[in-house]
Amino acid sequence: MKEIVFATNNQHKLNELRAIVGDRFRILSLAEIGCHDDIPETADTLEGNALMKARYVKEHYGYDCFADDTGLMVDALGGAPGVYSARYAGPGHDSVANVNLLLKNMEGKTDRSARFITVIALIMGDEEYTFEGRVEGHILTERHGEAGFGYDPIFQPVESDCSFACMSSEAKNAISHRGRATAKLVKKLTE
């Protein structure tokens, strides 16, 4: 079975991607290849951050790999939190604090439209590819559901009558930004 590195130590993302990909590839985490580095994510775009992480792993560890970056773009907030979604409430990557701050910043806003966008950067040999997945939806006024992670309890996709956090992982993966980007990644890997 072909092995490929997913440049993440986020167990939620890793589990989600492994569920989407199934047994077509063996997906290794950064920890599984002995990478415990704090890989920089200093680009001002999702694509830039994904490429930065994938290039780092390829250059320092030699593995074919892919990396993703995801942002929640909220129209009423001028596209924020965007590329800073994971660090919206500060550098700690604290999902609860991020959701609290977003809900606070959305108080009194009538336009609650938003979208999740994931960009996956793939490096195979000397070739680089990027794949984008997006899902339109809106920001709820309070948390709904216990599943998922990050902003899932307050994001409701247009294809559903509930938040991502109320869905089974299979239902979420079928319509999510990451699921859509991953489908493009898998198509490329299986060409």
Summary of the structure (lengths in Angstrom):
residues: 191
radius of gyration: 16.3
end to end distance: 15.1
largest distance: 52.1
contacts: 622
relative contact order: 0.16
helix: 38%
strand: 25%
